């Protein structure tokens, strides 16, 4: 299922070396980036908890500028 294009946010995580190793190995086993693996794991866990993402507010279209 394709996700809509949206802005991304940077996040910093602290974890034990064991968890980092498991995260890397899970990603490698599925040929995913660490970011993609993290998103997949969070979405799967949210689905188990019957949580849905909050709606993303619509961004109003930008008005063209008149450069005369």
C-alpha positions in Angstrom: 0.0 0.0 0.0 1.6 3.3 -1.1 1.7 6.1 1.4 0.9 9.6 0.4 3.9 11.9 -0.1 4.4 14.1 3.0 7.1 15.9 4.8 9.3 13.8 7.1 10.5 14.6 10.6 13.9 13.7 12.1 13.9 11.8 15.3 16.7 10.7 17.6 16.5 7.3 19.4 18.5 5.8 22.2 18.5 2.0 22.5 20.7 -0.8 23.8 23.2 -2.3 21.4 21.2 -5.5 21.4 18.1 -3.8 20.2 20.0 -1.9 17.6 21.5 -5.1 16.4 18.1 -6.8 16.1 16.7 -3.7 14.3 19.6 -3.9 11.8 19.2 -7.6 11.3 15.4 -7.3 10.8 15.9 -4.6 8.2 18.7 -6.5 6.4 16.6 -9.7 6.3 13.8 -7.8 4.5 16.1 -5.7 2.4 14.8 -2.5 4.0 16.4 0.7 5.3 16.5 1.2 9.0 13.9 4.0 8.6 11.6 1.9 6.6 11.9 -1.0 9.0 11.1 1.2 11.9 8.0 2.6 10.1 6.8 -0.9 9.2 7.2 -2.1 12.8 5.4 0.9 14.3 2.6 0.6 11.8 2.2 -3.2 12.5 2.1 -2.6 16.2 -0.4 0.3 15.9 -2.6 -2.0 13.8 -2.5 -4.6 16.6 -3.6 -1.9 19.0 -6.3 -0.8 16.6 -4.7 2.7 16.4 -5.0 4.9 13.2 -2.8 7.8 12.4 -4.1 11.3 13.1 -5.3 13.1 10.0 -2.7 15.3 8.4 -3.9 18.9 8.1 -4.3 20.0 4.5 -1.7 22.5 3.3 -3.3 25.4 1.4 -2.0 25.8 -2.2 0.5 28.6 -2.7 -0.6 31.5 -4.7 1.4 32.3 -7.9 3.3 35.6 -7.6 2.8 38.3 -10.2 6.3 39.5 -11.1 5.5 42.5 -13.2 
